[in-house]
Amino acid sequence: MAKPINQLDAIVSQINRLPRIARVPVMSMFFHKAVKFTGTAGIEVEELTYNRCVVSLKNKKKVQNHIGSVHAVASTLIAESATGFMVGINIPETSVPVIKTMKLDFVKRAKGDMRAEATLTQEQIDMMRTQEKGETSVKVVITDGEGKEPILAEMIWAWTPKKR
């Protein structure tokens, strides 16, 4: 087992050793406590590794807009969460992740539950692990209950030293 990059990586690595049936609720509960708004919205963390994060959100009344779809802000939250959690486990312990830019284009009406899948390339991971400060655009695909992409998103994350 490789040495954890940071404390978040150490916790996520422990959770990822659990059977899948336990891993999703435990990972979700951990992030609900660490990032309270994810718990308020009801985000589920389905998968979190160094190069991939998948989060989902059920289309429940508390996150709906006036037309019964998942609210735009809740959809933004899953994209920000998927990208941010993954950046968080890859940066040095001496750094903190900060969202720099969020660009979302709502191109279709979303139907049903929402899912965000974020990915990093090995080059991006290597850059995060070796530089105390930097930024990168994290790819994220947002799909609805029909598997369509109603939202196109670009998330640019920075990481900077904790102590300035």
C-alpha positions as CSV (number, residue, x, y, z in Angstrom):
1,M,0.0,0.0,0.0
2,A,1.4,3.4,-1.0
3,K,1.8,6.1,1.6
4,P,-1.3,8.5,1.7
5,I,-0.8,11.8,0.0
6,N,-2.7,13.6,2.7
7,Q,-5.2,13.0,5.6
8,L,-8.2,12.9,3.3
9,D,-6.5,10.3,1.1
10,A,-5.8,8.2,4.2
11,I,-9.4,8.3,5.2
12,V,-10.8,7.6,1.7
13,S,-8.3,4.7,1.3
14,Q,-9.6,3.1,4.5
15,I,-13.2,3.5,3.3
16,N,-12.4,2.1,-0.1
17,R,-11.3,-1.2,1.5
18,L,-14.9,-1.8,2.7
19,P,-17.3,-4.0,0.6
20,R,-19.2,-1.9,-1.9
21,I,-22.5,-2.3,0.0
22,A,-20.9,-0.5,3.0
23,R,-18.5,1.8,1.1
24,V,-21.1,4.0,-0.5
25,P,-23.0,4.9,2.7
26,V,-19.8,5.3,4.7
27,M,-18.1,7.5,2.1
28,S,-21.3,9.6,1.8
29,M,-21.6,9.9,5.6
30,F,-18.0,11.0,5.9
31,F,-18.4,13.7,3.3
32,H,-21.8,14.8,4.8
33,K,-20.0,15.5,8.0
34,A,-16.9,17.1,6.4
35,V,-18.9,19.2,3.9
36,K,-22.3,19.8,5.6
37,F,-24.1,21.1,2.5
38,T,-23.6,17.7,0.7
39,G,-25.5,16.1,3.5
40,T,-28.3,18.7,3.4
41,A,-28.8,18.1,-0.3
42,G,-28.4,14.3,0.1
43,I,-25.5,13.7,-2.2
44,E,-24.2,10.1,-2.4
45,V,-20.6,9.4,-3.1
46,E,-20.6,6.3,-5.3
47,E,-16.9,6.1,-6.1
48,L,-13.8,8.1,-5.2
49,T,-10.4,7.2,-6.5
50,Y,-7.4,9.2,-7.5
51,N,-8.6,9.5,-11.1
52,R,-12.4,9.2,-10.9
53,C,-15.2,10.4,-8.7
54,V,-18.9,9.6,-9.1
55,V,-21.6,11.4,-7.1
56,S,-25.3,11.2,-7.4
57,L,-28.4,13.1,-6.2
58,K,-31.9,11.7,-6.1
59,N,-34.7,14.0,-7.5
60,K,-36.4,14.5,-4.2
61,K,-38.7,17.4,-3.3
62,K,-36.1,19.2,-1.2
63,V,-33.7,19.7,-4.2
64,Q,-36.4,20.3,-6.9
65,N,-37.0,23.5,-8.8
66,H,-40.4,24.9,-9.8
67,I,-40.8,22.4,-12.7
68,G,-39.9,19.3,-10.7
69,S,-36.3,18.8,-11.9
70,V,-33.3,18.9,-9.8
71,H,-32.6,22.6,-9.1
72,A,-29.7,24.2,-11.0
73,V,-27.8,24.9,-7.9
74,A,-28.1,21.3,-6.7
75,S,-26.8,20.2,-10.1
76,T,-23.9,22.6,-9.7
77,L,-23.2,21.1,-6.3
78,I,-22.8,17.6,-7.6
79,A,-20.3,18.8,-10.3
80,E,-18.4,20.9,-7.7
81,S,-18.4,18.0,-5.2
82,A,-17.2,15.3,-7.7
83,T,-14.4,17.4,-9.0
84,G,-13.4,18.9,-5.6
85,F,-13.3,15.6,-3.7
86,M,-11.0,14.1,-6.3
87,V,-8.7,17.2,-6.3
88,G,-8.7,17.0,-2.5
89,I,-7.3,13.5,-2.3
90,N,-4.5,14.3,-4.8
91,I,-3.0,17.5,-3.5
92,P,-0.1,17.7,-0.9
93,E,-1.0,17.9,2.8
94,T,0.5,21.4,2.8
95,S,-2.1,22.6,0.3
96,V,-5.8,23.4,0.2
97,P,-8.2,23.0,-2.8
98,V,-10.1,26.0,-4.0
99,I,-12.7,26.2,-6.8
100,K,-11.6,29.0,-9.1
101,T,-14.1,28.8,-12.0
102,M,-17.4,27.1,-12.6
103,K,-19.0,27.3,-16.0
104,L,-22.2,25.5,-16.6
105,D,-24.4,25.5,-19.7
106,F,-27.9,24.2,-19.1
107,V,-28.7,22.8,-22.6
108,K,-31.7,20.5,-21.9
109,R,-34.3,20.0,-19.3
110,A,-33.0,17.4,-16.8
111,K,-35.2,14.4,-16.0
112,G,-35.0,12.3,-12.8
113,D,-32.0,11.7,-10.7
114,M,-28.7,13.4,-11.4
115,R,-25.1,12.0,-11.6
116,A,-21.7,13.7,-12.0
117,E,-18.6,11.8,-13.0
118,A,-15.3,13.6,-12.8
119,T,-12.0,12.4,-14.1
120,L,-8.4,13.4,-13.9
121,T,-5.5,12.4,-16.2
122,Q,-2.3,10.9,-14.8
123,E,-0.6,14.1,-15.9
124,Q,-2.9,16.2,-13.8
125,I,-2.5,13.8,-10.8
126,D,1.3,14.0,-11.1
127,M,1.1,17.8,-11.3
128,M,-1.1,18.0,-8.1
129,R,1.2,15.7,-6.2
130,T,4.4,17.5,-7.0
131,Q,3.4,21.1,-6.9
132,E,2.3,22.9,-3.7
133,K,0.4,25.4,-5.8
134,G,-1.3,25.2,-9.2
135,E,-4.5,24.9,-11.1
136,T,-6.2,22.6,-13.6
137,S,-9.5,22.1,-15.4
138,V,-11.2,19.0,-14.1
139,K,-13.4,17.1,-16.6
140,V,-16.9,16.4,-15.3
141,V,-19.9,14.8,-17.1
142,I,-23.4,15.4,-15.7
143,T,-26.1,13.0,-16.7
144,D,-29.8,12.8,-15.7
145,G,-32.1,9.8,-15.1
146,E,-32.3,9.1,-18.8
147,G,-28.5,9.1,-19.3
148,K,-28.6,12.4,-21.2
149,E,-26.2,15.3,-20.6
150,P,-28.5,18.2,-19.8
151,I,-25.7,20.3,-18.4
152,L,-22.2,20.9,-19.8
153,A,-19.7,21.9,-17.2
154,E,-16.2,23.1,-16.8
155,M,-14.6,23.2,-13.3
156,I,-11.2,24.9,-12.8
157,W,-9.6,24.0,-9.5
158,A,-6.7,25.6,-7.8
159,W,-4.6,24.4,-4.9
160,T,-2.6,26.8,-2.8
161,P,-0.5,26.5,0.4
162,K,-2.5,26.3,3.6
163,K,-0.2,28.8,5.3
164,R,0.4,32.1,3.4
